[in-house]
Amino acid sequence: MVETGVMYTGKEITPGEFFGQLARFVAVLRSLGLNTGTAELSDAARALAAVDVLDREQFRLALRATLVKRQRDVRAFDLAFDSFFVPEKVKEQRRQQEAEEAARLEQLMEDSANELKEGVSRSGGDWAGGAAEQLQLTGEQLKTYARLPEKERQRINDLLESYRGNPVNDPSNLIAQVVEASLDYWRYHLNRRDEEQGLVTRQQQVQYTGDENVDEVVRAVSRELASEPEESLLERDMRSIGEQDMPRVTVLLRKMAVRLATGLSRRYRSSRKKQAIDIRRTVRGSVQYGGIPLYLRYCSKRVQKPRLLLICDVSASMAMYARLIVQFLYGLADVVRDIETFIFSEDLERVTPQLRKNLGFAGTMSAIMAQSGQWGKTTNLAQALHTFWGRYHNLLTKNTYVIIVSDTKTQQAEDTVRHLAEMKRHVRDVLWLNTLPRSKWRDVSTVALFSREVRMLESNTLSQLERSLRSL
């Protein structure tokens, strides 16, 4: 183990210290969103006992086999492994780079503050009453100014210049308010752009531990993941995905649909009947015997797989989301047959027959939009649910999940709540995939109103959409 410590850390460590490092690595993965805990740590320790830990590739593969459960987490694991298991010298270089970057940012903020205060002082003239002293900028406002394009920074300076000689008794307070309001506007605008492009979602989702040895790796990995094209698409607001991205998005949606369909079709429960071998539990149990499956674990399929009933909002506010969500539903319907699909805006339409035809997605969408009288209209979910009860209530069973996709902005909210409550009594559960970012839920009263009757899940990005549906 001492040799292992030298190989992966650059210094000699005891077995206890090594397993402490392994526990920290598991904490890194958990902070990045992987489902790892003490059980996985125990599996990893047993797996390492069965391989040559001095072989870095064997060491990596043993950890990956026991700590990664989803294909999309493999990239995060590999980046975390390469960042964590390195000599101390490499970690010091990374810390030095972070310190230099922080110093550059601090200097940039200081320069921004001086530039703004100088402009404010010039704009007020000798009689301004100290506008610069009244200007109290926050760190976020200074960061915003530093990020502005040169053209926009010049526009703020031109605005300040326009106050010079302005016949106002004392423009100090007015000037300070104008600067602060402009920076607050741009901070919102720039943050919104970053969110839509998926540049900050991954970094917002990570959870820091307070252990700097863990958190510095989490920061490095989350930054690198956010910059990768596929990760960026997964974390980007679906509304902002452009036509140039659609070929890649189509591939991603197909993969997501297959993964979800596979998960739904492979739901098993433990059984003593030797119907099928539970591969995952058998492999997991064989680790302690050097990988030899001495004891086979068996399983059987669930007696009843859940039925899915999807109701998708295609109103004007949801049009950009609907094109992707309907494409996802198309891919899902192609591999899972027991799905009923409806769209709505002012009223409800059943589109299950169109999705089941082998027309390809483009042909299917053309058929739906050509035949639909709902696409792009206003939203009235209450009327849509009223129509559902009148025509399709027989589809509701205690084995059915109802999935509603919408931003919750609808007319007749109180009537909608009553319909949702009645629907919930007839099915296993009602899930609401909310395309609004969670940060905006407080601003929309219907979110809290509908949350009383349904499970509200954030589904603003493709990754959130997949994660929400995995909660079935």
C-alpha positions in Angstrom: 0.0 0.0 0.0 3.0 2.3 0.6 4.0 1.7 -3.1 0.4 2.6 -4.1 0.6 5.8 -2.1 3.8 6.8 -3.9 2.4 6.0 -7.3 -0.9 8.0 -6.9 0.1 10.8 -4.5 3.8 11.3 -4.8 4.4 10.5 -1.1 4.3 7.5 1.1 1.0 7.0 2.9 -0.3 4.3 5.2 -3.2 1.9 4.3 -5.5 4.0 6.6 -4.6 7.2 4.8 -5.1 5.5 1.4 -8.6 4.4 2.2 -9.2 7.9 3.6 -8.3 9.2 0.2 -10.6 6.7 -1.4 -13.4 7.9 0.8 -12.7 11.5 -0.3 -12.8 10.4 -3.9 -16.2 8.9 -3.3 -17.2 12.3 -1.8 -16.0 14.0 -5.0 -18.2 11.8 -7.1 -21.2 12.3 -4.8 -20.7 16.1 -5.1 -20.8 15.8 -8.9 -24.1 14.0 -8.8 -23.1 10.3 -8.9 -25.1 8.0 -6.6 -22.2 6.8 -4.5 -22.1 6.0 -0.7 -20.8 3.6 1.8 -22.1 0.6 0.0 -20.3 1.6 -3.2 -17.1 2.4 -1.2 -17.2 -1.1 0.3 -17.7 -2.6 -3.1 -14.7 -0.6 -4.4 -12.5 -1.7 -1.6 -13.3 -5.4 -2.3 -12.7 -4.9 -6.0 -9.3 -3.3 -5.4 -8.3 -6.4 -3.4 -8.9 -8.5 -6.6 -6.7 -6.4 -9.0 -3.2 -5.1 -9.2 -3.5 -1.7 -7.7 -0.1 -0.7 -8.9 -1.5 -0.9 -12.5 -3.2 2.5 -12.8 -5.6 1.3 -15.5 -6.7 -1.7 -13.4 -7.1 0.6 -10.5 -9.2 3.0 -12.5 -11.4 0.3 -14.1 -12.0 -1.4 -10.7 -13.2 1.9 -9.2 -15.3 2.7 -12.3 -17.0 -0.7 -12.3 -18.1 -0.3 -8.7 -18.8 3.4 -8.4 -20.5 4.3 -11.8 -24.0 3.2 -12.4 -25.0 5.3 -15.4 -23.3 5.6 -18.8 -23.5 9.4 -18.8 -21.6 9.5 -15.5 -18.5 7.8 -17.0 -17.1 11.1 -18.3 -17.5 12.7 -14.9 -15.8 9.8 -13.2 -12.8 9.8 -15.6 -12.2 13.5 -15.2 -12.5 13.2 -11.4 -10.1 10.3 -11.3 -7.5 12.1 -13.4 -7.8 15.2 -11.2 -7.8 13.5 -7.8 -5.3 10.7 -8.1 -2.3 12.8 -9.0 1.0 13.7 -7.1 0.8 16.5 -4.6 3.0 18.6 -6.9 0.2 18.6 -9.6 -2.4 19.6 -7.0 -0.2 22.5 -5.9 0.1 23.7 -9.5 -3.7 23.6 -9.8 -4.1 25.6 -6.5 -1.5 28.1 -7.8 -3.5 28.5 -11.0 -6.7 29.0 -9.0 -5.0 31.6 -6.8 -3.6 33.5 -9.8 -7.1 33.4 -11.5 -8.6 34.8 -8.3 -6.0 37.5 -8.1 -6.7 38.5 -11.8 -10.4 38.6 -11.0 -9.8 40.8 -8.0 -7.6 43.2 -9.9 -10.2 43.3 -12.7 -12.9 44.2 -10.2 -10.7 46.9 -8.7 -10.0 48.4 -12.1 -13.7 48.3 -12.9 -14.6 50.0 -9.7 -12.0 52.8 -10.3 -13.2 53.2 -13.9 -16.8 53.6 -12.9 -16.1 55.9 -10.0 -13.9 58.1 -12.3 -16.7 58.3 -14.8 -19.3 59.1 -12.1 -17.0 61.9 -10.7 -16.6 63.4 -14.2 -20.3 63.3 -14.9 -21.3 65.2 -11.8 -19.0 68.1 -12.1 -17.7 70.1 -9.2 -21.2 70.7 -7.7 -22.4 67.1 -7.9 -22.2 66.5 -4.1 -20.0 63.4 -4.3 -21.7 61.0 -6.6 -18.7 58.6 -6.5 -19.1 58.4 -2.7 -22.7 57.5 -3.0 -21.9 54.7 -5.5 -21.8 51.5 -3.5 -21.3 48.6 -5.9 -21.5 44.9 -4.9 -19.0 42.3 -6.0 -21.6 40.8 -8.4 -22.1 44.3 -10.0 -18.4 44.7 -10.4 -18.0 41.3 -12.0 -20.8 42.1 -14.3 -19.1 45.3 -15.5 -15.9 43.4 -16.0 -17.7 40.9 -18.3 -19.5 43.5 -20.4 -18.4 43.8 -24.1 -16.4 47.0 -24.7 -19.3 48.5 -26.7 -21.7 48.2 -23.6 -19.1 49.6 -21.2 -18.6 52.6 -23.5 -22.4 53.0 -23.6 -22.5 53.3 -19.8 -19.7 55.8 -19.9 -21.5 57.8 -22.5 -24.6 57.8 -20.4 -22.6 59.1 -17.4 -21.0 61.8 -19.7 -24.5 63.0 -20.6 -25.1 64.1 -17.0 -22.2 66.6 -17.2 -23.6 70.1 -16.9 -27.2 68.7 -16.3 -29.1 71.5 -14.5 -30.2 69.3 -11.6 -29.7 70.6 -8.1 -27.6 67.6 -7.1 -27.5 64.6 -9.5 -25.3 62.5 -7.3 -28.0 60.1 -6.1 -29.6 59.9 -9.6 -26.2 59.1 -11.2 -25.4 56.3 -8.7 -28.9 54.8 -9.2 -28.5 54.8 -13.0 -25.2 52.9 -12.8 -26.5 50.4 -10.3 -29.7 49.8 -12.2 -27.7 49.3 -15.5 -25.4 46.8 -13.9 -28.2 44.9 -12.3 -29.9 44.7 -15.7 -26.8 43.3 -17.4 -26.1 40.9 -14.6 -29.6 39.4 -15.1 -29.1 39.3 -18.9 -25.6 37.7 -18.8 -26.7 35.1 -16.2 -29.7 34.3 -18.2 -27.6 33.8 -21.3 -25.2 31.5 -19.4 -28.1 29.5 -18.1 -29.7 29.1 -21.6 -26.3 27.9 -23.0 -25.8 25.4 -20.1 -22.6 27.1 -18.9 -23.6 27.4 -15.3 -26.1 24.6 -14.6 -23.5 21.9 -13.8 -21.6 24.2 -11.5 -24.9 25.2 -9.7 -25.9 21.5 -9.3 -22.6 20.4 -7.5 -22.6 20.3 -3.8 -19.5 21.4 -1.9 -18.3 19.6 1.2 -16.1 22.1 3.0 -13.1 19.8 2.5 -10.8 21.8 0.2 -9.1 18.6 -1.1 -12.5 17.5 -2.3 -14.0 20.8 -3.4 -11.0 21.8 -5.6 -11.5 18.7 -7.7 -15.2 19.2 -7.9 -14.6 22.8 -9.1 -12.1 21.6 -11.8 -14.3 18.8 -13.0 -17.6 20.8 -13.1 -15.9 23.6 -15.1 -14.5 21.1 -17.7 -17.8 19.3 -18.0 -19.7 22.5 -18.5 -17.4 23.4 -21.5 -18.0 20.1 -23.3 -20.5 20.2 -26.2 -22.7 17.3 -25.3 -22.8 18.2 -21.6 -23.6 21.8 -22.6 -26.6 20.6 -24.7 -27.9 18.4 -21.8 -27.7 21.3 -19.3 -29.0 24.1 -21.7 -32.4 25.6 -21.4 -34.4 23.6 -24.0 -35.9 26.9 -25.3 -32.5 28.1 -26.4 -31.5 25.1 -28.4 -31.1 26.2 -32.0 -31.6 24.5 -35.4 -27.9 24.0 -35.7 -27.9 21.8 -32.6 -30.8 19.6 -33.7 -28.8 16.8 -35.3 -26.9 16.2 -32.1 -30.0 16.8 -29.9 -31.9 14.1 -32.0 -29.2 11.6 -31.2 -29.2 12.5 -27.5 -33.0 12.3 -27.3 -32.9 8.8 -28.9 -30.3 7.7 -26.4 -32.4 9.1 -23.5 -35.5 7.4 -24.7 -33.8 4.0 -25.0 -32.2 4.3 -21.6 -35.6 5.2 -20.0 -37.4 2.5 -21.9 -34.8 -0.1 -20.8 -35.1 1.0 -17.2 -38.9 0.6 -17.3 -38.8 -2.8 -19.0 -36.2 -4.2 -16.6 -37.9 -3.5 -13.3 -37.4 -6.7 -11.3 -38.2 -7.8 -7.8 -36.4 -10.5 -5.7 -37.7 -14.0 -6.1 -36.7 -17.5 -5.1 -38.0 -18.8 -8.4 -35.1 -19.5 -10.7 -36.5 -17.6 -13.6 -33.7 -15.2 -14.4 -30.2 -14.4 -13.0 -29.9 -10.9 -11.5 -26.6 -10.0 -13.2 -25.9 -6.8 -11.2 -26.5 -8.5 -7.8 -24.5 -11.6 -8.8 -21.5 -9.6 -10.0 -21.6 -7.4 -6.9 -21.7 -10.4 -4.6 -18.8 -12.1 -6.5 -16.3 -9.3 -5.8 -15.5 -10.8 -2.4 -14.6 -14.1 -4.1 -12.2 -12.6 -6.6 -14.8 -12.1 -9.3 -16.0 -15.8 -9.2 -19.8 -16.0 -9.1 -20.1 -18.7 -6.4 -23.6 -17.6 -5.5 -26.2 -16.7 -8.1 -28.9 -14.2 -7.4 -32.2 -14.6 -9.1 -35.0 -12.2 -10.0 -38.3 -12.0 -11.7 -40.1 -9.3 -13.6 -42.7 -7.2 -11.9 -46.1 -8.7 -12.3 -47.4 -5.3 -13.7 -45.3 -2.7 -15.3 -46.6 0.8 -15.0 -48.6 2.3 -17.8 -47.7 5.9 -18.9 -50.2 8.6 -19.9 -48.5 11.8 -21.1 -50.2 15.2 -21.5 -48.0 17.8 -23.2 -48.6 21.5 -23.3 -48.1 22.9 -26.9 -49.3 26.4 -26.3 -47.5 29.5 -27.4 -45.3 29.8 -24.3 -44.4 26.1 -24.6 -43.8 25.9 -28.3 -40.0 25.8 -28.2 -40.0 23.2 -25.5 -42.8 21.1 -27.1 -40.7 20.4 -30.3 -38.1 18.7 -28.2 -40.4 17.0 -25.7 -42.7 15.6 -28.4 -39.5 14.3 -30.2 -38.5 12.6 -26.9 -42.0 11.1 -26.6 -41.8 9.9 -30.2 -38.6 8.1 -29.4 -40.1 6.7 -26.2 -43.3 5.5 -27.9 -41.1 3.8 -30.5 -39.6 1.5 -27.8 -42.3 1.4 -25.1 -45.7 0.5 -26.6 -47.9 1.0 -23.5 -48.0 4.8 -23.6 -50.9 7.1 -24.3 -50.0 10.6 -25.4 -52.1 13.8 -25.5 -51.3 17.4 -26.4 -53.2 20.4 -25.3 -53.4 24.2 -25.3 -57.0 25.5 -25.3 -58.3 21.9 -25.4 -57.1 18.3 -25.6 -56.1 16.1 -28.5 -55.0 12.5 -28.5 -51.9 11.9 -30.7 -51.1 8.3 -29.8 -52.1 6.9 -33.3 -49.7 9.4 -35.0 -46.8 8.4 -32.7 -47.4 4.7 -33.4 -47.2 5.1 -37.2 -43.8 4.4 -38.8 -43.5 7.8 -40.4 -40.2 9.0 -38.9 -40.1 11.9 -36.6 -40.3 14.6 -39.3 -43.3 12.9 -40.9 -44.9 12.4 -37.5 -44.5 16.0 -36.5 -45.9 17.2 -39.9 -48.9 15.0 -39.4 -49.5 16.1 -35.9 -49.1 19.8 -36.6 -51.2 19.6 -39.8 -54.1 17.8 -38.0 -53.8 19.7 -34.7 -56.0 22.6 -33.8 -54.1 23.3 -30.6 -50.5 24.1 -31.5 -49.4 27.6 -30.4 -52.6 28.7 -28.8 -53.3 30.0 -25.3 -53.4 27.6 -22.3 -56.4 26.2 -20.6 -55.5 22.9 -18.8 -58.8 22.9 -17.0 -60.7 22.6 -20.3 -58.2 20.0 -21.5 -58.7 17.9 -18.4 -62.5 18.3 -18.6 -62.3 16.9 -22.1 -60.1 14.0 -20.9 -62.7 13.1 -18.2 -65.5 13.1 -20.8 -63.7 10.9 -23.4 -60.7 9.1 -22.0 -61.3 8.5 -18.3 -61.3 4.7 -18.9 -57.5 5.0 -19.5 -56.9 5.8 -15.8 -56.0 2.8 -13.6 -54.2 2.3 -10.3 -51.2 1.1 -12.4 -51.0 4.4 -14.4 -48.6 7.2 -14.1 -49.9 10.5 -15.5 -47.2 12.8 -16.7 -48.0 16.5 -17.4 -45.5 18.6 -19.2 -46.1 22.4 -18.9 -44.9 25.7 -17.4 -48.1 25.8 -15.2 -49.2 29.1 -16.8 -52.9 28.4 -17.5 -56.3 29.8 -17.2 -58.9 28.6 -14.6 -56.3 27.5 -12.2 -58.8 26.6 -9.4 -60.7 24.3 -11.8 -57.5 22.8 -12.9 -56.6 21.9 -9.2 -60.0 20.2 -8.8 -59.4 18.1 -11.9 -55.9 17.1 -10.8 -57.1 16.1 -7.4 -59.8 13.9 -8.9 -57.3 12.4 -11.4 -54.8 11.6 -8.6 -57.4 9.5 -6.8 -57.7 7.2 -9.9 -54.0 6.6 -10.7 -50.7 5.6 -9.1 -49.3 9.1 -9.2 -49.4 12.4 -11.2 -46.0 13.9 -12.1 -45.7 17.5 -13.4 -42.6 18.1 -15.5 -42.2 21.9 -15.0 -40.2 23.6 -17.8 -39.7 26.7 -15.7 -36.4 27.0 -13.9 -36.8 26.3 -10.2 -35.5 29.8 -9.5 -38.7 31.2 -11.1 -41.2 29.0 -9.3 -41.8 31.5 -6.5 -42.9 34.1 -9.1 -45.6 31.9 -10.6 -48.5 31.3 -8.2 -49.8 28.3 -10.0 -46.6 26.3 -9.2 -47.4 26.2 -5.5 -51.1 25.7 -6.2 -50.6 22.7 -8.4 -47.9 21.3 -6.2 -50.5 20.5 -3.5 -51.9 17.8 -5.7 -49.0 16.6 -7.9 -45.3 15.9 -7.8 -43.7 19.0 -9.3 -40.3 18.2 -11.0 -37.9 20.7 -12.6 -37.5 19.8 -16.3 -36.0 22.9 -17.9 -33.1 21.0 -19.5 -32.7 17.7 -21.2 -30.8 16.2 -18.3 -33.5 17.4 -15.9 -36.2 15.9 -18.2 -34.4 12.5 -18.1 -33.9 12.7 -14.4 -37.5 13.5 -13.7 -38.8 10.5 -15.8 -36.4 8.2 -13.9 -38.3 9.0 -10.8 -41.2 6.8 -12.0 
